[in-house]
Amino acid sequence: MNHSRILILMSDTGGGHRASAQALQAAFAARYPGRFRVEIVDMWTDYTPWPINRMPRMYSPVVARALWLWKLLWFIFENKRAHSAVLRLVYLLCRNELRKVLQAHRPHLVISVHPLMQHIFFHLLEEARAPIPFVTVVTDLASFHHGWFHKRAERCFVASDVAAEAARHHGLHAGRVRMLGLPVRPPFVGTLPDKEAARARLGLADTAFTVLLLGGGEGMGPVAATAHAVARRLAETGTAAQLVVICGRNKRLRQSLQRSEWPIPAQVCGFVDNMQEWMAASDCVITKAGPGTIAEALISGLPILLSGFIPGQEEGNVSYVVENGAGAYCDTPGGIAAIVSDWAGGSELAQMADRARELGRPRAAYDIVDEIVEFMDGEIAESRDS
């Protein structure tokens, strides 16, 4: 059987890009089984020479330990001329390797889920004189590097009104911009776990106020201080509560918290692959402002307490959550604990949960894939007619 070949371009600068790519890959398989061969490629790591291919690995250490450097890099690359000049130079240095992307995968369509793919890949298509359709799936909610938007993209899929406006501002025709949501992992599509059943499976008390604290994939930020502050505050107020801390791949953090004594019941986990169950079992989530986690929490109807953000790319996500009534923001452990305590004893939690569900778009990946296939079918029909 001849499959249409689709290439998804991403880079492991944070977990959200790969997760979105995998969500789209799964959606193609679910909606159109056997019709497409969908491959995910980290173009920077797999198709550039040293030392450029090492750059994605530097993202997490820089964000975690040298945030000032990340702010500087973001400021520099926000300048369109600097951004274009650097990517043009990178292309000239790497084009022999980059050509292998097309040779190895021979795609009928290319999807980008990363802001540093559009411009450099169009250089490649121009040189190869390859008329391959190119679409972008923007995986940020409310803060956007201009690299996301290229006016030659056939479609640009976005997750919010502000994203759609940004795309049009950068020269994309309104007819090519589609607001369908942010693609999330398959477990968040369809029927979500029941709260009571999820708590039973996870060993949680069925009636206690349950706080979920996420440290992200790398367990970054003041997770330990926040966990202890929240536990102490809930114990002091006499709230029947329990705490879940998910530390990601941060083994040292997990071991430290597992050795701690807690004034309320607490579960400490490392990296998990059943986040949909933990969210279903919880009453609120504390997390940094990563777009993927926010999108999953909204789908789960989970009030969100944002504890921090990466400058530039995540700043707008704070406003998106707060202004839409789905949560709050605080970056100090004591302040976070106070807000959680208020939520536990107040009536606003149900209102935020309802608002979160209204904002959630669980079928975004399916809707995006359907539109891409509709576009591809239209292109095939047009080529036959001509």
N, C-alpha and C positions, 0 to 999 in steps of 0.2 A: 504494500500500500504506500502511495506517495503522500507524505505528510507536508503540510505547510510549515516552514521553519520560522520560528519566532525567537529572537534574541533579546534578552532582558539585561540591560547594563546597570550595574550597581557597584558600590565599593563599600568595604567594611569600615566606614567611618561612623561608628555608632551602630547599634543593632537594628534600627528602624528600616534602613534601606534594604537589607537582606530579607527582613521579615515581610516587607511589602512585596518584594520580588517573589518570594515563595508563595505569598498569598495569591498573586496573579497567576503563577504557574499552576497552583492547585485549582484555581477557578477555571482555567482553560481545560484542565483534565476533567473536572466535574461537569462542566457545561457542554463540552465538545469532545467526549472521549474518543481517542484514536484519530482525531482529525489534525492535531497540531503536535509538532515536536518543539517544546519550549525549553530553551537552555538559558541558564543564568551565568553571567560572566562578570567577574571583578576585573574590569579592563585595566585598571591602574596596576593591580598586583600581578595579573597574568600576562599582560601584553606590553609592558614597558620594562626597560633595562634598569639595572641597579644604578643609582640609588633611588630612582623615582619609584620603583616598585615597592620600596620599603615605607613610603610615605603613609599609606593607610594605617599601618601598624603604630604609627606615632600619634594618631589621633587621640586615643584614650589616655596615654600617659601625659600628653600636653594638656588636655582638658582637666585631668585630675591633679596635676602637679605644677603646671605653669599656665594658669588661666590668662595671665597677662600676655603671654605669647600668642594664645589663641585670639584674644581681643585684637592684638596688633595685626595678625594675619587676616582676620575678618575685615578690619578697617582697610587694609591694602587692597584686598580682593573685591571690596565694595566699589572701588574705582573701576569703571568699565574699561578704561584704556589699559590700566595695569592688568586687569583680569584677562583681557584679550591678548595683550602682549605676552604674558606668561604662558598662556595656553598655546599660543602660536609657536613660541620657542620650544615648549615641551613637545608639540607635534613634530616640529622639524628634527628634534633630537631622537624621537621615538618612532618616526613614521614607518621605518622598515619593520619594526616589531608590530606596530599597530595594524599594518596591512594584513597580518596573519589572522586578525579577528574575522575579516570577511572571507579569507581563504578557508579558515577552519570551520566556519559555521554557515556560510552562504545563506544568510537570512532573507526571507521574503518580507519581513517587517522587523523593525527595531523599536524596543520600548526602553526608555530611560527612567530610572527611579532615583537618580542622583544629580545634583545641580552642576557637577563638573564633567558631565558626559556630553551635553548637547553640542557645545561649540566645537570641541575637539573632534567629535565624530562627524560633524558636517564637513570639517576639513578633509577627513578621510574619504567621505562620499564624493566630495568634489574632485579630489585627485583621482579616485578610481572611476569616476564618471558612472557611478552606480545609482540608478534611480530607485533606491530602496525607501519605502515610506517609513517615517520616523514619528513616533508619538512620545509624549512625556506624561508621566504620572507623578505629580508633585506630592511628595510625602511629608510636607510641612503644612501646618494648619494656618498659621497667621503671621509668621515672619519668613521673609523670602529673600534669598540671595538672587540677584538678577540673572545668575547663571542658569536658573531654572527655566528661563523663558527665551525661546528662540523663535522668531517669527516664521521660520520655515517649517516648524513642526506641523504635521498634518492635524494632530489633535493634542490638546493640553487638558488633562484631567486634574481637577482641583477639588479641595474638600471644604471650602468656605467662600462666602461672598467676598471677603477681603482678598482671597487668593485669585478669584476670578477677575477682580478689578486690577490686581497687580499684573496679571497676564495681559490684559487689554492695554494697560499702561505701557507695557514693554513691546507693544507692536503686534500682538497676536490678534487676528480678526475674531470678533465676538463669536462668530459661527464655529470657530475651531475650539472654543473653550467650553468645557463641560464640567459642571459642578455635581459630582456624584459621590463624594466622600473619600475617605482614606482607606485603602485596602488593608484588611486585618487578617490575622491568621484564621484558618478554617474552623477551629473549634468555637470561634465567636460568631460564626454564621449559622443561622437556623435556631433551633430550640436550645436555650442555655440551661445549665443544670438548675434544679430546684434548690433553694437555699437550705431547707431542712435536710434534704438528702445529701447535699454537698457537705454540710457540717458533719453529718454522721460518717461519711466516707473519710473525711480528713481528721476525725478524732477531736472535733471541737464541740463545746457545749452548745446545746440547741437554742438557748434563750439569751445568752450573754451578748452584750454589745460588743461587736467584733471589729477591731481596727487592723487593717492590712497596711504594713509599712514596706515599701519597695526600695531597694537600693540600686535598681537597674542591673544590667548585665554584669557590671564590674563592682557593684557594691560601693559606689562612690558617695562622698559627702558625709555629713555628720550623722550617719545612720544610728550608731550606737548611742550617742548622746540623746538623739530624738526618741529612740525606743525607751530608754530609761526614764526620760522626762514624762512621756505619755503614760507609762505604766504607773509611775509614782502619782501623777495627778489623778488618774482614774481611781487608784486605790484610796487616796486621801478623800475623795468625794463619795466614797462608798458605792460607786457604780459597779454593778455586776457586769464585768467586762473581761475580754480576753484579747491578746495581742498576737498577731502573726508577723514575723519579720522574715523577708526573703532577701538573702544577701547576694544572690547571683553567684558569680565565680570567685568572690572574695572569701577564700577559705579561712584566712586569719580572722576576719570579722565574724564569720559564722562560728568558729570555734570559741572565740571570746564571748560571744553572746550566749552560746549554749552552756558555758561554764558559769554564767551570771545567775544570781538569785533574783527572782522576780516577785513583786508584791501582788501581781495578778497572774493568772494562767497565761503562759506564753509558749508559742511554738516558733522555733528558729530553723529556717530551711536554707539550703544553698540554691543552686540553679534548679528551677522546676520547669516541667513541660506541660503542666496542667493549670496554667494561670487562670483559665476560664472557671475552674472549680473554686480556686481561692477567692476570686472576685465575687463569684456567686454566693459564697459563704460569708462575705464581709458586709459591714454596714457603711464603711467609708474607706478610702484609700489615701495614704500619704505617699507622694512620689514627686520626683523632679518633673519638669514640664516637657518630657519627651512626647512627641505627637502620637506615636504608636500606642503608648500606654494610656494616654488621654482618650484616644479613640476607642480602645477596648473597655476602658472604665465607663465611658458614655453608653456604649452598647449594653453594658452590664447594669446600667442604672445606678451607678456608684458615685456618690458625692466625692469630690476630689479636693484634697488639701495639697496644694503645690508647695513644695519645700525649697525650690531653687530652680534655676534655669541656666543653660549655657548661653552666654552673651551672643547676641546676633540672631542665631537660628531659632532659639526657643523663647525669646522675650515676648513675642506677640501671643504665644500660647497662653501665657498668664492672663492677659486681658481677655482672650477668647473664653476661657473657663469662667472667670470672675464676672465679666459683663453679661454673660449668658445665663448667670444664675445657677451654674452647675457646681460651684465650689468656692474656695478661698485661697489666698496666698499668704504664707508667712515663712521666713527663712531662719527663725531661731527656735531651738528645741523647746524652750519655755513657752514661747508664743504658740507654737504648734500644739503643745499639750493643753494649753488653755482653750484653744479653739475646739479641739477634739472633745474636751470635757463639756463645753457648751453644747456641742452637737448631740452628745449622749443624753443630755437632760432637756433638750429643747424640741421644738416642733418643726424647725426649718429643714431637718434632714430629709423628710419625706418630700418636701417641695423641691429640693435640689435633686433628689433621685428621679422625680418625675421629669424635671427639666433635662437631666442627663439623657434619659431614654428618648426624649423628643429630639435631641441633637444627634444621637447615635445612628449610624448608618451601617448595619451589619452586612448588607448585601452589596456594599460598594465594589468589592472585587468582581463580583458577578456582573454588576451593571457596567463596569468599565470594560470587562472582557466582551460582553455582548456588543457594546458600541464599537470596539476594535474589530470584531468579526464582521459586523455590519459594514464598516468602512472597507475592510478587505474584500468582501463580496462585491461591494459597489465598484471598487477599483478593477476587479476581474471582469465584471460585466461591462464596464466602460471600455476596457482594452479589447474585448471581443467585438463590441459594436464598432470600434474604430478600425 
